[in-house]
Amino acid sequence: MRGCGVDRTGGYVRLALAVPAVRVADCAYNTQRMIQTVRRAASCGVDILLFPRLSLTGCSCASLFAQDTLLSAVCTHVSALCAGTADCQLLALVSVPCFLRTQVRVCTALVARGRVLALVVQDTLAACGAQKMQVPCEVLYGGAPVPVYDVQTCFESAEGLFSFCVGAMDGSVPATLVLQAYGTPSTAQTPDIFAAHAAAYSAQHQCAYAYVNAGWGESSADAVYGAESGIFECGQCVVQDSLQEMRERGERPAHAVRGLHVSADVDVSLVHFRRRARSGHTTLGASAPCVTLPAGIFAASKAHATLRRPRVPCPFFPPAFQKSQDAVPPLTGAACLAVSAPSDTQDGFLQRTIDLAAQGVALRLEHMGCRRLVVGVSGGVDSACALLICARALDFLSIARTQLYALTLPGFGTTSGTKGAAQEFARALGCTVQEISISAAVTHHLHDIGHTMQQCDGTYENAQARERTQILLDRANQLDALMIGTGDASEGALGWETFGGDHLSLYAVNASLPKTVVRALISYAGRVPERFVCETDSPYAPRGAAFSRVCAAIVAQPVSPELIPPCDDRIVQCTEEMLGPYELHDFFLYHVTVSGFGPRKLFRVAAHAFGTAYSCAQLCAALRVFFTRLFSQQFKRSCVPDGPGLTEVNLSPRVGFYFPSDTSGALWRAELEQLACGE
């Protein structure tokens, strides 16, 4: 059975979209440009190369498409293209006009290893009639028999690792890659229209979608063509470009003569995972014919040393958050590539996140008939984020923020800096601030169970966490209030929370927010204090500046549970020193739950995304911690309180990523060991 062997590609297919400059109706010139492009693509390990519609003749030949001279030249130069690329290990998709069964039709020739493997009939040229052709069939083309198929045909690699179709299919899309060649006149809105369609189509059908439009050299008598091209995966842009974007980067449009315009590694294994995870997705069936291509066509017989994909170290954020180096690097001899800026803004994303979370809190308050909230604040980013959201929720309900009770619960590890930051942050929001020390109660409890104060172990730490939770729940009872939890998704994934302690609450508002997003939310609040600082009679400017400073201080301090006594009032218990960087764990969390990656692939994509920021040893160590705790701490995630799903990652056992608490992680550990051994 195909597809069950070892995938040595890492699940990637290297796809290139070529827009060479053309001369209208000059098949010889265009063929030479295409041969150069194909050979360059093959040298860079490209598997599939897609050209625009009617690129061998130019798509603007108009009535000349009916001329025998042009049609005969096309057949001759397709043969020349095959001969000139016979030693290239890739599949080129070349759109040409063909005279088939009394009609001139637009066909895509699948060219590989010096021959035309198949013709796919796209449509009939408008100027030449519209008689439907019965397919599949076989015709003589260039002196050799060639099978002919329609656009509803799916083509599969011999290894069964991926499939593709040429043009959009009706109904469900069994192919993992949809390849669309356009010859559409461009307007100022065309890039956005193409990108929006590609994003929507690939998201709806959970597939990869690539498109390329005609470009430089087409007739400008009545229109111009902008070479818009892009690759999308399951609704997300991998890379896109156009002649306009080339000009904006300071490049001459004639650079398109050099060939490769857009290229990237498409993650077909991600597509397969999304389809498996998506209930109700229709897979390949009898209604969608599938043709298996011969073996040895594609270069994807081994993994490429370097991935050609954007570097996305923070996958929870929209593309606007990614840095300039996220652009896919150019292939040798190709024009520079770039990811176009999305319409979404950083501040818009962050404000919507806060407002959606606040909506969840407001609805829960209405449902329970409560008008008060209780939050334990520590001076860390998690409790600050929860407090910020709760203040916004009360605003939605027109309830005074004084009904939001911010409790500081200092214990053995609390420093003056974090306690002061928590209280200052809460007062700036207009909350009612209370301080209740847990030291005496915990000391008494530890004495009762015969635990010495000098033994700073798990019992010592968890007793403090549980005492804080008891106080918060009891205080909420006193006030007829809703006690809001502050734990985030990063802590939930790693089980870095005390069972029966901070693990419990009446509503876990941060439950789907990873630490990297929580930090960004507090930084955002500090940038726009006017949206959050409570109105008072005192001048705003000093209050806003003070709020910004405390937000910066909260984000800058190390993440710590503050359960071990400090040294000279400085934090000595740093979570990231024990577990590893949260940005790595958040990266792992996203791709395990959303992309279905295992340790081996996680290591590869993390090395690509973070570049030289972490060594191989550091990545392996972080992966080992992540998977060990992911499996060992599932029992905590099996009984979590309600909380709003604000990101793609949800660890709730009711609607999110879930597996039994006693699941063996042996397979994942074995893969980790292979990584450590360099296999």
ZAMARGU-4260 file (C-alpha; in steps of 0.2 Angstrom, whole numbers, plus 5000, padded with zeros to 4 digits):
<rodrens>
0) 5000/5000/5000 | 5007/5017/4995 | 5010/5030/5008 | 5015/5018/5022 | 5034/5019/5019
5) 5046/5030/5028 | 5044/5048/5023 | 5062/5055/5021 | 5056/5072/5016 | 5049/5078/5033
10) 5032/5080/5024 | 5037/5094/5013 | 5036/5097/4995 | 5046/5111/4987 | 5034/5121/4975
15) 5039/5135/4964 | 5029/5147/4954 | 5038/5154/4939 | 5033/5170/4929 | 5047/5172/4916
20) 5045/5187/4904 | 5037/5182/4888 | 5035/5188/4870 | 5018/5187/4863 | 5016/5172/4851
25) 5035/5170/4851 | 5036/5151/4856 | 5054/5149/4853 | 5059/5164/4864 | 5047/5158/4878
30) 5053/5140/4877 | 5071/5145/4880 | 5066/5156/4895 | 5056/5141/4902 | 5070/5129/4899
35) 5081/5140/4909 | 5069/5142/4923 | 5066/5123/4924 | 5084/5119/4925 | 5087/5133/4938
40) 5072/5126/4948 | 5079/5108/4947 | 5096/5114/4953 | 5087/5121/4969 | 5078/5105/4973
45) 5061/5110/4967 | 5048/5096/4965 | 5034/5105/4956 | 5035/5120/4945 | 5020/5130/4940
50) 5019/5142/4925 | 5005/5155/4922 | 4991/5151/4910 | 4996/5149/4892 | 5014/5154/4896
55) 5022/5146/4881 | 5013/5157/4869 | 5008/5172/4880 | 4990/5172/4886 | 4986/5188/4876
60) 4987/5181/4858 | 4968/5183/4856 | 4962/5177/4839 | 4979/5170/4835 | 4975/5155/4846
65) 4964/5148/4831 | 4979/5149/4819 | 4987/5133/4813 | 5004/5142/4813 | 5003/5145/4832
70) 4996/5128/4836 | 5009/5119/4826 | 5023/5129/4834 | 5016/5125/4852 | 5017/5107/4848
75) 5035/5108/4842 | 5041/5119/4856 | 5033/5108/4869 | 5044/5094/4862 | 5059/5106/4863
80) 5055/5110/4881 | 5054/5091/4885 | 5071/5088/4877 | 5079/5103/4885 | 5074/5097/4903
85) 5075/5078/4901 | 5088/5077/4914 | 5079/5088/4927 | 5071/5079/4942 | 5055/5089/4944
90) 5037/5090/4937 | 5034/5106/4927 | 5016/5111/4923 | 5015/5121/4907 | 4999/5129/4901
95) 4997/5128/4882 | 4983/5129/4868 | 4979/5112/4861 | 4969/5107/4846 | 4959/5092/4853
100) 4944/5084/4846 | 4939/5099/4834 | 4942/5112/4847 | 4956/5123/4853 | 4957/5120/4872
105) 4968/5127/4886 | 4977/5112/4893 | 4991/5110/4906 | 5005/5098/4901 | 5013/5088/4914
110) 5031/5088/4909 | 5044/5077/4917 | 5059/5067/4912 | 5059/5073/4894 | 5041/5069/4890
115) 5023/5074/4892 | 5015/5063/4905 | 4997/5069/4903 | 4987/5084/4897 | 4973/5091/4909
120) 4960/5101/4899 | 4956/5117/4909 | 4943/5125/4897 | 4939/5129/4879 | 4946/5146/4872
125) 4931/5158/4871 | 4935/5163/4853 | 4935/5145/4847 | 4919/5137/4853 | 4913/5128/4869
130) 4910/5110/4865 | 4913/5098/4879 | 4926/5085/4877 | 4924/5067/4884 | 4939/5063/4895
135) 4948/5053/4900 | 4955/5048/4883 | 4971/5047/4874 | 4978/5058/4860 | 4993/5059/4849
140) 5003/5074/4854 | 5020/5078/4848 | 5020/5061/4839 | 5017/5051/4855 | 5001/5045/4864
145) 4997/5056/4879 | 4982/5053/4891 | 4970/5067/4893 | 4961/5071/4909 | 4949/5085/4915
150) 4952/5097/4930 | 4942/5085/4942 | 4957/5073/4941 | 4968/5071/4956 | 4987/5066/4953
155) 4996/5057/4966 | 5015/5054/4968 | 5021/5036/4967 | 5025/5036/4985 | 5008/5042/4990
160) 5015/5056/5000 | 5005/5070/4992 | 4992/5073/4978 | 4988/5088/4967 | 4975/5094/4955
165) 4977/5107/4941 | 4964/5120/4944 | 4950/5121/4958 | 4939/5106/4960 | 4920/5105/4962
170) 4914/5100/4979 | 4926/5092/4991 | 4945/5093/4987 | 4954/5076/4989 | 4970/5083/4983
175) 4983/5090/4995 | 4989/5103/4983 | 4978/5114/4972 | 4988/5122/4958 | 4980/5137/4949
180) 4987/5146/4933 | 4979/5162/4929 | 4980/5174/4914 | 4970/5188/4922 | 4972/5206/4918
185) 4977/5215/4934 | 4970/5230/4944 | 4976/5238/4960 | 4965/5226/4969 | 4970/5210/4961
190) 4984/5205/4973 | 4971/5206/4988 | 4958/5197/4978 | 4969/5182/4973 | 4976/5181/4991
195) 4959/5182/4999 | 4952/5168/4988 | 4967/5157/4991 | 4966/5159/5010 | 4947/5156/5010
200) 4949/5141/4998 | 4963/5133/5007 | 4955/5135/5024 | 4938/5128/5018 | 4945/5113/5010
205) 4960/5111/5022 | 4973/5110/5008 | 4988/5119/5000 | 4983/5132/4987 | 4996/5139/4975
210) 4992/5152/4961 | 5002/5161/4948 | 4996/5175/4936 | 5004/5180/4919 | 5016/5195/4920
215) 5030/5204/4911 | 5029/5204/4892 | 5011/5201/4890 | 5002/5213/4878 | 4998/5230/4886
220) 4986/5235/4872 | 4971/5234/4883 | 4977/5227/4900 | 4992/5223/4910 | 4997/5208/4920
225) 5005/5209/4937 | 5012/5192/4940 | 5003/5189/4956 | 5008/5173/4964 | 5006/5165/4981
230) 5006/5149/4991 | 4994/5146/5005 | 4991/5132/5018 | 4975/5129/5027 | 4971/5147/5026
235) 4988/5154/5031 | 5000/5163/5019 | 5017/5154/5016 | 5023/5166/5003 | 5016/5178/4990
240) 5023/5191/4978 | 5019/5201/4963 | 5028/5214/4951 | 5021/5228/4961 | 5029/5221/4977
245) 5045/5219/4967 | 5045/5237/4963 | 5041/5242/4981 | 5057/5232/4986 | 5067/5242/4973
250) 5069/5228/4960 | 5067/5230/4942 | 5052/5221/4935 | 5063/5213/4922 | 5070/5203/4935
255) 5056/5191/4932 | 5066/5186/4916 | 5077/5176/4928 | 5063/5164/4932 | 5059/5158/4949
260) 5047/5171/4957 | 5040/5162/4972 | 5046/5146/4980 | 5042/5138/4996 | 5042/5121/5005
265) 5023/5116/5007 | 5020/5105/5022 | 5008/5092/5015 | 5010/5082/5031 | 5001/5097/5040
270) 4987/5096/5027 | 4985/5077/5031 | 4984/5080/5049 | 4972/5094/5048 | 4961/5083/5038
275) 4962/5069/5050 | 4958/5081/5064 | 4943/5089/5055 | 4928/5079/5057 | 4917/5076/5042
280) 4931/5080/5029 | 4928/5070/5013 | 4943/5061/5007 | 4947/5054/4990 | 4932/5043/4983
285) 4925/5036/4968 | 4919/5053/4962 | 4936/5060/4961 | 4947/5050/4949 | 4965/5048/4954
290) 4980/5045/4943 | 4997/5039/4950 | 5012/5047/4942 | 5028/5036/4938 | 5041/5035/4952
295) 5057/5045/4951 | 5049/5061/4945 | 5051/5072/4960 | 5066/5078/4969 | 5058/5075/4986
300) 5066/5058/4989 | 5076/5066/5003 | 5074/5080/5015 | 5082/5097/5010 | 5095/5103/5022
305) 5086/5120/5023 | 5068/5124/5024 | 5061/5137/5012 | 5047/5143/5023 | 5045/5159/5033
310) 5053/5159/5050 | 5038/5160/5063 | 5044/5158/5081 | 5028/5164/5088 | 5014/5154/5079
315) 5000/5160/5090 | 5002/5178/5083 | 4995/5184/5066 | 5008/5187/5053 | 5010/5206/5057
320) 5020/5201/5072 | 5033/5192/5063 | 5050/5201/5059 | 5057/5205/5042 | 5068/5189/5042
325) 5052/5179/5041 | 5052/5181/5022 | 5057/5165/5012 | 5075/5167/5007 | 5078/5168/4988
330) 5084/5153/4978 | 5101/5155/4969 | 5099/5167/4955 | 5081/5171/4959 | 5072/5188/4963
335) 5070/5192/4981 | 5055/5185/4990 | 5044/5192/5003 | 5028/5189/5013 | 5016/5203/5010
340) 5010/5213/5025 | 4993/5207/5031 | 4979/5219/5035 | 4978/5214/5053 | 4987/5225/5065
345) 4996/5220/5081 | 4986/5231/5092 | 4970/5226/5084 | 4974/5207/5087 | 4978/5211/5105
350) 4963/5221/5109 | 4951/5209/5101 | 4959/5195/5112 | 4956/5205/5128 | 4938/5210/5123
355) 4934/5192/5118 | 4940/5186/5135 | 4931/5200/5144 | 4915/5195/5135 | 4917/5177/5142
360) 4919/5184/5159 | 4904/5196/5157 | 4893/5182/5151 | 4898/5171/5165 | 4894/5185/5178
365) 4876/5187/5170 | 4873/5168/5170 | 4878/5167/5189 | 4869/5183/5194 | 4885/5190/5201
370) 4892/5208/5201 | 4909/5205/5209 | 4925/5197/5204 | 4940/5191/5215 | 4957/5189/5207
375) 4973/5184/5216 | 4987/5196/5210 | 5006/5192/5212 | 5014/5205/5201 | 5017/5193/5187
380) 5010/5193/5169 | 4997/5180/5171 | 4987/5188/5186 | 4990/5206/5178 | 4982/5199/5162
385) 4967/5191/5171 | 4964/5208/5181 | 4965/5218/5164 | 4952/5206/5156 | 4941/5207/5172
390) 4941/5226/5172 | 4936/5226/5154 | 4922/5214/5158 | 4915/5225/5171 | 4915/5240/5159
395) 4905/5229/5147 | 4891/5227/5161 | 4893/5245/5167 | 4898/5239/5184 | 4910/5249/5194
400) 4928/5243/5194 | 4928/5244/5213 | 4918/5228/5212 | 4934/5219/5206 | 4944/5213/5221
405) 4962/5211/5218 | 4970/5201/5232 | 4988/5201/5235 | 4993/5185/5245 | 5011/5187/5250
410) 5020/5172/5257 | 5038/5165/5260 | 5044/5169/5242 | 5036/5186/5239 | 5047/5201/5235
415) 5043/5219/5239 | 5045/5222/5220 | 5032/5210/5214 | 5020/5214/5228 | 5021/5233/5225
420) 5019/5230/5206 | 5003/5220/5209 | 4996/5233/5220 | 5000/5248/5209 | 4994/5239/5193
425) 4977/5235/5202 | 4975/5253/5209 | 4978/5260/5191 | 4964/5249/5185 | 4952/5256/5199
430) 4951/5239/5208 | 4948/5236/5227 | 4965/5231/5233 | 4967/5219/5248 | 4982/5211/5256
435) 4981/5195/5266 | 4997/5186/5271 | 4997/5167/5270 | 5013/5165/5280 | 5005/5162/5297
440) 4992/5150/5290 | 5005/5140/5280 | 5017/5139/5294 | 5003/5132/5306 | 4998/5120/5293
445) 5016/5113/5290 | 5018/5112/5308 | 5002/5102/5310 | 5008/5089/5297 | 5025/5088/5304
450) 5035/5097/5290 | 5049/5108/5294 | 5051/5125/5288 | 5069/5122/5282 | 5063/5108/5270
455) 5058/5119/5255 | 5052/5105/5244 | 5036/5101/5234 | 5025/5100/5250 | 5032/5117/5256
460) 5028/5125/5239 | 5011/5117/5236 | 5005/5121/5253 | 5007/5139/5249 | 4998/5137/5232
465) 4983/5128/5240 | 4982/5141/5254 | 4980/5155/5242 | 4967/5146/5232 | 4957/5142/5248
470) 4958/5161/5253 | 4952/5166/5236 | 4938/5154/5235 | 4932/5158/5253 | 4933/5177/5250
475) 4923/5175/5234 | 4910/5166/5245 | 4910/5180/5257 | 4907/5193/5243 | 4895/5183/5232
480) 4908/5184/5219 | 4916/5174/5205 | 4934/5169/5208 | 4944/5170/5192 | 4959/5159/5189
485) 4975/5166/5182 | 4984/5150/5175 | 4989/5151/5157 | 4990/5138/5143 | 5009/5136/5144
490) 5007/5131/5163 | 4993/5120/5159 | 5002/5110/5145 | 5017/5108/5156 | 5007/5104/5172
495) 5016/5119/5180 | 5002/5121/5193 | 4997/5114/5210 | 4983/5102/5209 | 4969/5108/5220
500) 4979/5125/5221 | 4981/5137/5207 | 4974/5123/5196 | 4957/5127/5203 | 4945/5142/5200
505) 4927/5146/5195 | 4932/5153/5178 | 4950/5151/5170 | 4951/5166/5159 | 4969/5163/5153
510) 4966/5145/5150 | 4969/5146/5131 | 4982/5160/5131 | 5001/5155/5131 | 5014/5164/5140
515) 5020/5173/5125 | 5003/5180/5121 | 5000/5185/5139 | 5016/5195/5139 | 5011/5204/5123
520) 4995/5208/5131 | 5003/5217/5146 | 5015/5226/5135 | 5001/5232/5124 | 4991/5238/5139
525) 5007/5248/5144 | 5008/5256/5126 | 4990/5262/5126 | 4986/5265/5145 | 4972/5277/5140
530) 4962/5262/5136 | 4963/5254/5153 | 4968/5266/5166 | 4953/5270/5177 | 4946/5288/5176
535) 4948/5298/5192 | 4949/5317/5196 | 4968/5317/5196 | 4977/5322/5180 | 4978/5308/5167
540) 4996/5310/5161 | 5005/5305/5177 | 4993/5290/5180 | 4996/5284/5162 | 5014/5285/5163
545) 5015/5276/5180 | 5004/5262/5173 | 5015/5260/5158 | 5030/5259/5169 | 5022/5246/5180
550) 5017/5236/5165 | 5035/5236/5158 | 5041/5231/5175 | 5029/5216/5176 | 5034/5210/5159
555) 5053/5212/5162 | 5054/5202/5178 | 5057/5183/5177 | 5043/5171/5178 | 5042/5164/5195
560) 5030/5156/5207 | 5039/5165/5222 | 5037/5150/5233 | 5055/5149/5239 | 5062/5163/5251
565) 5071/5177/5241 | 5089/5182/5243 | 5091/5200/5248 | 5073/5203/5242 | 5077/5196/5224
570) 5068/5182/5216 | 5079/5166/5217 | 5066/5154/5209 | 5065/5156/5190 | 5053/5145/5181
575) 5062/5146/5164 | 5079/5141/5172 | 5070/5125/5177 | 5059/5121/5162 | 5067/5130/5148
580) 5061/5146/5138 | 5042/5148/5137 | 5044/5154/5119 | 5050/5136/5115 | 5037/5127/5125
585) 5023/5138/5117 | 5031/5134/5100 | 5030/5116/5104 | 5013/5117/5111 | 5006/5125/5095
590) 5013/5113/5083 | 5009/5097/5093 | 4991/5102/5095 | 4987/5112/5079 | 5000/5104/5067
595) 5001/5086/5074 | 5020/5087/5074 | 5031/5074/5083 | 5048/5077/5091 | 5058/5074/5075
600) 5048/5087/5065 | 5047/5099/5080 | 5065/5099/5081 | 5067/5103/5063 | 5055/5117/5062
605) 5061/5124/5078 | 5078/5125/5072 | 5072/5134/5057 | 5061/5146/5066 | 5073/5151/5079
610) 5089/5150/5069 | 5105/5152/5080 | 5095/5158/5095 | 5096/5140/5102 | 5108/5126/5100
615) 5103/5108/5095 | 5107/5103/5113 | 5095/5116/5120 | 5081/5112/5108 | 5083/5093/5113
620) 5083/5097/5131 | 5067/5108/5130 | 5058/5095/5119 | 5062/5082/5132 | 5055/5093/5146
625) 5040/5097/5136 | 5035/5079/5131 | 5039/5072/5148 | 5028/5084/5157 | 5014/5084/5143
630) 5011/5065/5146 | 5014/5065/5165 | 5003/5080/5169 | 4988/5076/5159 | 4978/5071/5174
635) 4977/5090/5179 | 4971/5094/5162 | 4957/5081/5163 | 4948/5091/5176 | 4950/5110/5172
640) 4937/5123/5175 | 4928/5132/5161 | 4937/5146/5152 | 4936/5154/5135 | 4945/5147/5119
645) 4954/5162/5113 | 4967/5154/5102 | 4969/5139/5091 | 4975/5129/5106 | 4963/5123/5119
650) 4967/5110/5132 | 4950/5108/5139 | 4945/5089/5139 | 4928/5095/5134 | 4932/5103/5117
655) 4951/5104/5115 | 4966/5093/5114 | 4964/5078/5125 | 4971/5060/5129 | 4968/5049/5143
660) 4979/5052/5159 | 4987/5035/5159 | 4993/5036/5140 | 5010/5029/5137 | 5022/5042/5130
665) 5034/5028/5125 | 5033/5032/5106 | 5037/5050/5108 | 5051/5046/5121 | 5059/5034/5108
670) 5059/5047/5095 | 5067/5060/5107 | 5081/5047/5110 | 5084/5045/5092 | 5086/5064/5091
675) 5098/5064/5105 | 5108/5051/5096 | 5108/5061/5080 | 5098/5048/5070
</rodrens>
